[in-house]
């Protein structure tokens, strides 16, 4: 025959059950919720990704050296990045003076390693072998190493296509060291070289 509990005893049993549940919860909380048989797992804080550093050994292209002379404020030797223009060389030399012949300055022309950038003064005639800024001739032969495609196009027998080939050749192989190197360019043979003698310099 089941024992009948009074209301007072029922309340005591309920309180005891609640106390047991509270003890179990408190014990689990004190243990830190660690998985059975192991310590708690440490989680590192997330950090924002930083930009990847430059790959070791990836060296920048070596600079070129040009000689800036003539009507500039500070003539001399200057180091420039590869792909620099005459404007960069002139700026490093302090800019043009008031005596500079501005119409002979092609500031957009590229410069090559070892090139002399000559800024002619007004009324000055450059002798044979000399060239103005960017290869623009001022009374002398055209420089194969510095002249623009437009300037090369003015030479006899050299059209726009051949002029661009000359520019592409020096971009791949560096400045010309001899006029005879033109023979390596398609469209220029011995006969054309004879025509250009005296009209061009390396």
Legacy VTK file of the C-alpha trace (Angstrom):
# vtk DataFile Version 3.0
C-alpha trace
ASCII
DATASET POLYDATA
POINTS 202 float
0.000 0.000 0.000
1.627 3.311 -1.108
2.521 5.824 1.553
0.560 9.051 1.264
2.704 12.170 1.698
1.389 15.164 3.444
1.656 18.531 1.758
4.476 19.479 4.113
6.540 16.399 3.196
5.940 16.930 -0.510
7.390 20.430 -0.187
10.501 19.067 1.548
11.056 16.429 -1.169
10.713 19.090 -3.907
13.201 21.394 -2.183
15.670 18.525 -1.800
15.422 17.713 -5.515
15.985 21.352 -6.469
19.015 21.526 -4.168
20.482 18.398 -5.825
20.050 19.927 -9.291
21.738 23.155 -8.123
24.729 21.197 -6.775
25.172 19.334 -10.077
25.027 22.585 -12.124
27.497 24.305 -9.788
29.931 21.382 -10.073
29.849 21.444 -13.894
30.372 25.192 -13.944
33.385 24.917 -11.617
34.983 22.294 -13.864
34.988 24.799 -16.767
33.006 22.628 -19.154
36.199 20.758 -20.136
35.753 17.671 -22.235
36.141 14.422 -20.411
39.699 13.244 -20.104
41.346 16.488 -21.327
42.136 20.077 -20.461
40.109 23.048 -21.812
40.953 23.952 -25.432
42.662 27.351 -25.765
41.477 29.502 -28.699
43.774 32.251 -29.984
42.142 35.624 -30.678
41.557 36.492 -34.332
43.841 39.129 -35.757
43.337 41.159 -38.945
45.403 39.949 -41.846
48.367 42.130 -42.654
49.640 42.764 -46.147
52.057 40.089 -47.325
55.667 41.200 -47.170
57.764 41.426 -50.288
59.135 38.073 -51.276
62.693 37.621 -50.070
65.196 37.883 -52.885
62.852 39.889 -55.154
65.255 42.749 -55.900
64.173 45.889 -57.683
65.615 46.656 -61.103
68.966 48.490 -60.816
68.844 52.214 -61.601
70.330 53.786 -64.707
72.884 56.608 -64.777
72.567 59.558 -67.140
74.737 62.625 -67.705
72.654 65.808 -67.857
74.534 68.747 -69.373
73.797 72.062 -71.041
71.175 74.623 -70.080
70.055 73.050 -66.779
70.508 74.428 -63.272
72.621 71.589 -61.858
74.446 69.628 -64.601
75.892 66.288 -63.552
75.435 62.530 -63.262
72.103 61.306 -61.933
70.638 57.930 -61.070
67.130 57.317 -62.374
64.707 54.414 -62.312
64.475 52.275 -65.419
61.771 53.558 -67.733
62.426 57.185 -66.749
61.879 59.996 -69.224
63.893 63.051 -70.174
61.557 65.084 -67.949
62.782 63.061 -64.946
66.437 63.675 -65.817
65.895 67.412 -66.331
63.949 67.659 -63.062
66.775 65.952 -61.150
69.167 68.482 -62.664
67.118 71.372 -61.294
65.059 72.089 -64.393
65.702 74.135 -67.512
67.382 77.532 -67.316
66.064 80.616 -69.090
68.667 80.064 -71.813
67.339 76.584 -72.711
65.898 76.067 -76.191
62.522 74.688 -75.130
61.452 73.688 -78.650
64.372 71.236 -78.837
63.425 69.488 -75.580
61.404 66.296 -75.929
60.535 65.743 -72.280
58.541 62.608 -73.105
61.488 60.739 -74.657
62.817 57.720 -72.699
66.360 57.740 -71.382
68.821 54.839 -71.407
71.692 53.864 -69.143
74.867 55.768 -70.016
73.043 58.372 -72.078
74.073 62.016 -72.157
71.083 64.335 -72.078
72.203 67.568 -73.700
69.918 70.559 -73.246
70.900 73.079 -75.907
70.810 76.805 -75.223
69.124 79.232 -77.583
71.300 79.985 -80.589
73.685 77.095 -79.854
74.614 74.700 -82.639
75.527 71.201 -81.466
78.475 69.717 -83.325
78.583 66.344 -85.023
77.896 63.511 -82.647
75.900 65.756 -80.320
72.173 65.589 -79.775
69.668 67.663 -77.927
67.334 66.407 -75.234
65.713 63.118 -76.211
67.912 62.787 -79.294
66.511 65.821 -81.090
69.284 66.921 -83.430
70.333 70.571 -83.390
72.665 70.768 -86.357
74.080 67.236 -85.967
73.300 63.557 -86.641
70.379 61.766 -85.019
71.226 59.607 -81.995
69.956 56.052 -82.460
69.992 55.539 -78.683
67.841 58.523 -77.752
65.809 59.702 -80.752
62.055 59.209 -80.720
60.241 57.185 -83.387
59.019 60.442 -84.919
62.581 61.764 -85.214
63.852 58.515 -86.717
60.995 58.622 -89.223
62.542 61.771 -90.748
65.643 59.859 -91.870
65.853 58.831 -95.548
64.438 55.377 -96.174
63.170 55.000 -92.608
59.396 54.974 -92.342
57.179 54.745 -89.258
57.378 50.937 -89.109
61.181 50.789 -89.301
61.490 53.688 -86.863
59.421 51.765 -84.319
61.590 48.676 -84.887
64.685 50.729 -84.027
63.055 51.932 -80.795
61.969 48.379 -79.898
65.466 47.037 -80.612
67.164 49.445 -78.187
64.509 48.802 -75.535
65.385 45.098 -75.688
69.165 45.345 -76.148
70.064 48.702 -74.621
71.618 51.766 -76.265
73.340 51.406 -79.624
77.119 51.139 -79.534
77.638 51.185 -83.311
75.624 52.278 -86.321
76.311 48.875 -87.875
73.875 47.346 -85.362
71.065 48.626 -87.583
71.818 45.661 -89.861
70.098 43.457 -87.243
66.801 45.230 -87.859
64.613 43.860 -90.625
64.121 46.389 -93.393
67.600 47.875 -93.059
70.271 46.359 -95.276
73.750 47.394 -96.494
72.326 49.867 -99.007
70.208 51.584 -96.351
73.193 51.708 -93.979
75.218 53.526 -96.643
72.436 56.111 -96.949
72.409 56.694 -93.220
76.160 57.148 -92.808
76.844 60.601 -91.434
73.160 61.113 -90.580
73.051 58.943 -87.469
75.317 58.179 -84.530
75.026 55.465 -81.851
LINES 1 203
202 0 1 2 3 4 5 6 7 8 9 10 11 12 13 14 15 16 17 18 19 20 21 22 23 24 25 26 27 28 29 30 31 32 33 34 35 36 37 38 39 40 41 42 43 44 45 46 47 48 49 50 51 52 53 54 55 56 57 58 59 60 61 62 63 64 65 66 67 68 69 70 71 72 73 74 75 76 77 78 79 80 81 82 83 84 85 86 87 88 89 90 91 92 93 94 95 96 97 98 99 100 101 102 103 104 105 106 107 108 109 110 111 112 113 114 115 116 117 118 119 120 121 122 123 124 125 126 127 128 129 130 131 132 133 134 135 136 137 138 139 140 141 142 143 144 145 146 147 148 149 150 151 152 153 154 155 156 157 158 159 160 161 162 163 164 165 166 167 168 169 170 171 172 173 174 175 176 177 178 179 180 181 182 183 184 185 186 187 188 189 190 191 192 193 194 195 196 197 198 199 200 201
